[in-house]
Amino acid sequence: MSRAMTHRLHASRDDDRMVAVERTNTVLYCEQWAETARFYRHALGLAVTFENDWFVEFAVRPGAFLSVADASRSSIRPGDGAGITLSWQVADITAVRSSLAATGVAVGEPTRRFGADVFDVFDPAGNRIEFWSGPLGDG
């Protein structure tokens, strides 16, 4: 990480106007709710932290959650993958890609973006998930 980027990160932590987020949850509203919930539960193996008959919350890591909501039961319309990319850094991109492919997930070809090794998958609702490993940089 560049010195300028590090400085900006440290400066923003000290800014009294900064919102102090303690927990984050990205909610995906889906028409293919059951299939999408199964994908995150079984194909990606995320742990369920809350579930009812139209909403499932998954733990991505401590303090970070992803939820899948049935759009037909909500006042919020589905995004159908438009404008959403879940970007997840993983320790071993080759192992993650192999594991997902072994479970039948259609995995994209590995590539490089911003100096990192990357591949993409799409959930049943059309949301892109970018898995990456390596340094952020000018690549």
PEQUIKA-V109587 format. One record per residue. PSI is psi in whole degrees, -180 to 180 (999 if undefined). D_FIRST is the distance of its C-alpha to the first C-alpha in whole Angstrom. Layout:
# PEQUIKA-V109587
<<PSI/D_FIRST> <PSI/D_FIRST>>
This chain:
# PEQUIKA-V109587
<<137/0> <158/4> <-38/7> <-43/8> <-44/6> <-43/7> <-45/10> <-40/11> <-46/10> <-40/12> <-41/15> <-28/16> <-30/17> <-6/19> <118/21> <-21/24> <-8/24> <136/22> <129/23> <88/23> <126/23> <-20/24> <142/25> <142/24> <117/26> <127/26> <124/30> <118/31> <122/34> <142/36> <-32/39> <56/39> <-52/38> <-44/40> <-40/38> <-42/35> <-43/35> <-40/36> <-51/34> <-34/31> <-49/33> <-48/35> <-43/32> <-17/29> <27/31> <142/29> <136/31> <129/33> <-21/33> <146/36> <137/38> <-162/41> <2/43> <6/41> <131/37> <130/35> <133/32> <143/30> <126/27> <-42/24> <172/22> <124/23> <-4/23> <125/23> <156/26> <131/27> <150/31> <123/33> <143/36> <110/39> <-28/39> <-14/43> <12/43> <159/41> <-5/41> <128/38> <153/38> <150/36> <-16/33> <36/34> <-4/30> <122/30> <11/27> <130/25> <123/22> <120/21> <112/18> <121/18> <134/15> <157/17> <-42/17> <93/20> <-35/20> <-44/23> <-42/25> <-45/24> <-45/26> <-42/29> <-45/29> <-43/29> <-38/32> <-25/34> <2/35> <5/36> <134/32> <111/32> <141/29> <166/27> <143/26> <144/23> <-177/21> <132/17> <133/15> <35/12> <10/12> <153/13> <134/16> <146/18> <158/22> <151/24> <165/27> <135/29> <171/31> <-21/34> <-2/34> <6/32> <132/28> <136/26> <119/23> <118/20> <133/19> <157/16> <142/14> <-177/12> <148/8> <141/7> <-156/7> <0/10> <999/13>>
